[in-house]
Amino acid sequence: MISGKKFGQVISIFALIAPFFFPWKYVVLFAVVASVWNPPVALAVGLLFDAIYFVHGASIIPVESVWGFVIMLISLLMRRLARTYLFVS
Amino acid sequence: MKKQSYRRRSLFVDMRLMSFGVATIAVGVFMVLLRVVMPGVFIAVISPMLRTGTALSASVDTLTGSFANINDVVRERDALISKNNKLLIRNRALFARVQDLTKLVGISSLKVPGVVANVLARPPESPYDTLVTDAGSADFVSVGDRVLADGGVPIGTVSSVSKHSSRVILFSSPEATTTAWIGSERTPIVLEGAGAGAFTAELPRQASTTIGDTVFVPGYGIQPIGTVGYIDKDKTAVVITLLIRPSVNPFTVTMVEIVPKKSI
């Protein structure tokens, strides 16, 4: 039986290689799921997306990196709130 | 009495996350730096994965297509065969006309030099309506060169070039605007990218435009880029909004021709 931590690492690695193989909507989904276990994955996937596909003219700012950062912050906050709730209850 | 101390726990720092989280962010930062500092090496590293991803997505499309309703598929096939026959006949007529005109005028159109490039990544893998191709400055590709798909339909322009690759912004990219003409009257419009291969444009309400009108962009003469698919007539607005369907589906482009901007 795989532990939660190992599962989180496996799905994080899967999210990191997904930008090469899957449409971007599925990659965003994988990144959001992986960020439940490992929040920095969302930022890493965003950076990877922009490294591969971003060009000046397609967008003013590297949107995927910004969204990755936002999802990472939300995941960190949700983890903190969940831990506090479980600790209190 | 034993002094109790409490370690303040930070919202953002959790030692359990630090090692693997830092590693994942390091991977992302490394890839960004690699693209900026050594774009040739970056493309060489990611090209095999992009090609594999493109091949996989084509296989998935084939697999999901096999689950489609057989009657719809047969109907569509018959319609396409009929349309193909009509186009063949028209093509032969046009070819004959070109031959007659060539004899009459005594010149023939020159073949414009272009570079044929494979598409390494395209929408929907790419979220920005951009293509990544395997032709770069080593193949005399430069920024601003126009990119043509099947049938010579222009689909975008080269926006960044490295030695063995280039990135193409499609005309349908949300930040892109392109001058164009519409219909037999060649009414000038400005195409605005709507993403996912589609365009929008606005015309004065009194313009006579119908669904099916062809939209052209400057090229060798003029080049068809799409057809009007829907007209949004808001009764309170002084303009009508056209939704334009592209002639070429960027989701299925596998090879493109890159022509120098000087030749257009």
Interface residues (C-beta under 8 A of the other chain):
Chain A: K5 Q9 S12 L16 I17 P19 F20 F21 F22 P23 W24 K25 N38 P39 P40 V41 L43 A44 V45 G46 L47 L48 F49 D50 A51 I52 Y53 F54 V55 H56 G57 A58 S59 I60 V63 E64 L76 L77 R79 R80
Chain B: L11 F12 D14 R16 L17 F20 G21 V22 T24 I25 V27 G28 V29 M31 V32 L34 R35 F42 I46 M49 L50 T52 G53 L56 S57 A121 P124 E125 S126 P127 Y128 D129 T130 V132 S159 S160 R167 I169 S173 P174 E175 A176
